[in-house]
Amino acid sequence: MKNVLWIVSFLMGVSAFGKSAIPTTIELKTDKDFFVYQSNISIYEDSNASVSFESVLKKSDSLFSNGTKRNFFLEHPASTYWLLFKVKNSTRNKSFRIELYDFDTDDVCCFVSVNSTAFESECNGFARPFEERNVQHKNPGFNLNLQQGDSAVVYLKIKSSRNNLLKPVIRTSQNFMEYSLKEYLLLGVFYGLMLLILIYNLIYFLLLKNRHYLYYILFGFSLLLFLVASNGMGFQFLWPSYPMFNPYIDGASLSLSVVFLFLFCNSFLQLKLRHKLLNKILRVFIPLTLALFVAQLFVDQTLIFYSIDFVLFQLCFVLGLIACKGQYNKNRWFLLSFVVFNASAFISFGEKYGWIVSNVFTVYSLNIGIVVQFIFLSIGIAESIRDSYQEKNEVLTELLTTRKANATLRISELKQQMNPHFIFNALNSIQSKIIQDKKEEASKFLVLFSKLIRQNLENSDRDFVVLSDELQNLKMYLELEQMRLGSSFSYAISMVGAVDTESIKVPTFVLQPLIENAIWHGLMPLSTEKKLELKLAINERNLIICINDNGIGRKKSLELKRNTKHQSKGLQLLNERLTLLSNQLGKIFSIEFVEIPQAVGTQVLLTFEI
């Protein structure tokens, strides 16, 4: 019986010890950092967030239990969590700091009793103005002053709307200073690099006016705002007196960055020109993301919005893969930037939830990934601009070649129009009139001839001429041919409907070669009455010019040319020139010889887009 009673008493003692409000004391023996682990902490969850510190202090033995959560995550936003632990200083250091890693913990209050003295309290956190902190650092924390051999009982009251980590760290003030300097130095280097990249691209945008750079800069500044909001730097330096902004800025800025990322992808990948379906998909998601941005200004559901934004980031990556298909080399930097970003996001997520070891690289992996992403995107944009300029140079070279060929053809056509035979015959006709003492006819002939030559020389440096001037020039030529050939043919020029000859322009040196060809190769071999007719009409946006003659026809004319070994290049030059103009201006300039069954003569149709 005695043995049984002894065993029962022992088990009751063990049970009582297991429920002790204050577990193993944290003994500070070295200068290293001490984390508050399960074995040396007690936790109490106040589900109603209504228990005061005095009540907690009186009922500590019944309220607190040993920590059982592996990483001490705050699971219920409506609850207030109390942490209880004891510290003993066995070093020569006198100044320590209790710090929480999560900068965005809303409200933290610390109650400390040194050597059983009265408790002293201090509060700060993400929901209080930053100026209330005794140490200007982004992470909430409290000073702890202990002489060598002193012991302290610490209560931490923590309440937050986020799934924060409830694992304080105790470090000496010297370690805290060194750690803070290194942390702020790394963050300064990071933000400095980001600003340099964005300013560099801003300068290029101002110089080149390229939309790639504009959307890229806006995306960068939005993402930069997200980063300063999500690591506490924004609260410390940008809006320290307005903690009410904290729950909304990071999520809203991330959604805004997704909007600008969509616009950048659409412009950079040229989806509007090359992939109309993908362009339509983005046009649907852009207003949806804007709605998400607005929603975050009113609703505090950070984790849900983060998840949606991350999925939308992947949408850009997937669209890039689809748009690039087979051209990965051209857009390799764009795709690599998303690979780096995704890898850094997964590392950061794993570190936050304790799946990956916490160190400088893992804590700031997202910052590192974003810097590398922006460097890759900058290289991709630079390559895109370079390729664009190469394409423009190729087009410009082709255009210069076309203009040179066009000028050569113009000179050839001018020679064709003012061919030596025509000039020689015209001068012979003038001489004949003079010899025959027909001075008035010779004078009239000479005046028309000089006007025609002068007009052709004036038009030689023009691509287009007003239709009325071209018709006037054509009439002079026809009158000269009539005078020279003794009015052996008749001609008529007519309009079908309203044709504004004063505003419509036509290519130079087009009509006269065709009229000349009709007279000399169609009408002159004919022994009967010779007629030439020119009709002009407007059909929608096209000027239609129809040239009809009642000559021997193209087939017989070609046979005569073969028999006489005559080689005419006028029509070939004309076709080449109209083709060049069509390619250069993207308009319709065409010539067509129409075969007329059971009819005499030739019909030529000219179509000029106005």
Secondary structure, DSSP 4 states (H G I P E B T S, - for coil): -HHHHHHHHHHHHHHHHHT-SS-S-EEE-SSS-EE--GGG-EEEEETTS---HHHHHHTHHHH-EE---SS-B---TTSEEEEEEEEEE-SS--EEEEE-S-TT-SEEEEEEEETT---EEEEE-TTS-GGG-SS--SS-EEEEE--TT-EEEEEEEEE-SS--B---EEEEHHHHHHHHHHHHHHHHHHHHHHHHHHHHHHHHHHHH--HHHHHHHHHHHHHHHHHHHHSSHHHHHT-TT-GGGHHHHHHHHHHHHHHHHHHHHHHHTTHHHH-HHHHHHHHHHHHHHHHHHHHTTT---HHHHHHHHHHHHHHHHHHHHHHHTT-TTTTHHHHHHHHHHHHHHHHHHHHHTTSS--SHHHHTHHHHHHHHHHHHHHHHHHHHHHHHHHHHHHHHHHHHHHHHHHHHHHHHHHHHHT-HHHHHHHHHHHHHHHHTT-HHHHHHHHHHHHHHHHHHHHHTT-SEEEHHHHHHHHHHHHHHHHHHHTS-SEEEEEEES---TTT-EEESSSHHHHHHHHIIIIITT--S--EEEEEEEEETTEEEEEEEE-SS-HHHHHHHHHHHT----HHHHHHHHHHHHHHHHSS-EEEEEEP-TT--SEEEEEEEE-
